[in-house]
Amino acid sequence: MSKFLVLYRGGDGSKLSPEQNDTLMKKWGQYMEKLVKAGALVDGAPVQSSAATQIVGKAKVIKETRAGNHASFVGGYCILRGKSIKGIQRLSKTCPHLTMMDGTIEIVPIMETP
């Protein structure tokens, strides 16, 4: 089985009402349970995107502010295991990040190393 890095980008949760946020968190819990039952979940967590920094180029300049717009920010990640990227895509299409927050999911195959 291959591993895939799944990045959850964009989606502005600050625009959700408290009730909508509660619903979203329940849906995330159900989605994570689904990943576990499918045997796909290796690891995953939300990230504190606002605290991110960047180290840029050969000069190794540290930037305390984020580049890009809110839609490009990573809000969380999962490492999923599956037979193919198509299977990971099918699982990811049911993620609440797409339905409630209008976010983007990026799936990147992880290279096997010796």
C-alpha positions as CSV (number, residue, x, y, z in Angstrom):
1,M,0.0,0.0,0.0
2,S,1.2,3.5,-0.8
3,K,1.1,6.5,1.5
4,F,-0.3,10.0,0.6
5,L,0.0,13.4,2.2
6,V,-3.4,15.1,2.2
7,L,-3.3,18.8,2.8
8,Y,-6.5,20.7,3.7
9,R,-6.2,24.2,2.3
10,G,-8.3,27.3,2.5
11,G,-11.8,27.3,3.8
12,D,-12.6,30.1,6.2
13,G,-14.1,28.7,9.4
14,S,-14.3,32.2,11.0
15,K,-17.4,32.8,8.9
16,L,-19.3,29.9,10.5
17,S,-21.8,30.4,13.3
18,P,-21.2,28.5,16.5
19,E,-23.9,26.0,15.5
20,Q,-22.3,25.6,12.1
21,N,-18.9,25.1,13.7
22,D,-20.3,22.4,16.0
23,T,-21.8,20.6,13.0
24,L,-18.5,20.9,11.2
25,M,-16.6,19.4,14.1
26,K,-19.1,16.5,14.3
27,K,-18.7,15.8,10.6
28,W,-14.9,15.9,11.0
29,G,-15.2,13.3,13.7
30,Q,-17.3,11.1,11.5
31,Y,-15.0,11.5,8.6
32,M,-11.9,10.6,10.7
33,E,-13.8,7.5,12.0
34,K,-14.5,6.6,8.4
35,L,-10.8,6.8,7.5
36,V,-9.9,4.6,10.5
37,K,-12.5,2.0,9.6
38,A,-11.2,2.0,6.0
39,G,-7.7,1.3,7.3
40,A,-6.5,4.5,5.6
41,L,-5.5,6.8,8.4
42,V,-1.8,6.8,9.4
43,D,-1.7,10.2,11.0
44,G,-3.4,13.6,10.9
45,A,-4.1,16.8,12.8
46,P,-5.2,20.4,12.4
47,V,-2.3,22.9,12.3
48,Q,-1.9,26.4,13.7
49,S,-1.6,28.1,10.3
50,S,-1.4,31.6,11.8
51,A,1.8,30.7,13.6
52,A,3.6,29.4,10.4
53,T,6.8,30.9,9.3
54,Q,8.9,30.4,6.1
55,I,12.6,29.9,5.4
56,V,13.3,31.2,1.9
57,G,16.0,30.4,-0.6
58,K,19.8,30.0,-0.4
59,A,20.0,33.0,1.9
60,K,17.7,31.1,4.3
61,V,15.7,34.3,5.1
62,I,13.1,33.7,7.8
63,K,9.8,35.3,7.1
64,E,7.4,35.6,10.0
65,T,4.5,36.5,7.7
66,R,2.8,34.1,5.4
67,A,3.0,34.4,1.6
68,G,-0.1,33.9,-0.5
69,N,-3.8,34.3,0.3
70,H,-6.0,32.5,2.8
71,A,-7.0,29.9,0.2
72,S,-3.4,28.7,0.0
73,F,-2.9,28.3,3.8
74,V,-2.8,24.7,5.2
75,G,-5.3,24.2,8.0
76,G,-4.5,20.5,8.6
77,Y,-3.1,17.4,7.1
78,C,-3.5,13.6,7.0
79,I,-1.2,10.9,6.0
80,L,-3.4,8.2,4.3
81,R,-2.6,4.7,3.2
82,G,-4.3,3.2,0.1
83,K,-3.9,1.1,-3.0
84,S,-4.1,4.0,-5.4
85,I,-4.5,7.8,-5.5
86,K,-7.9,7.2,-7.0
87,G,-9.0,5.4,-3.8
88,I,-7.7,8.3,-1.7
89,Q,-9.5,10.8,-4.0
90,R,-12.8,8.9,-3.4
91,L,-12.3,9.0,0.4
92,S,-11.4,12.7,0.2
93,K,-14.4,13.7,-1.8
94,T,-16.5,12.9,1.3
95,C,-14.5,15.2,3.6
96,P,-16.4,18.0,5.3
97,H,-13.6,20.5,4.4
98,L,-15.1,20.6,0.9
99,T,-18.8,20.7,1.8
100,M,-18.9,23.1,4.7
101,M,-15.9,25.4,4.3
102,D,-15.5,25.4,0.5
103,G,-11.8,24.5,0.9
104,T,-9.4,22.6,-1.2
105,I,-7.8,19.2,-0.7
106,E,-4.4,18.5,-2.1
107,I,-3.2,14.9,-2.4
108,V,0.5,14.2,-2.8
109,P,2.0,10.7,-3.1
110,I,4.7,10.1,-0.6
111,M,7.8,8.5,-2.2
112,E,9.1,5.3,-0.7
113,T,12.6,5.6,0.5
114,P,15.0,2.7,1.1
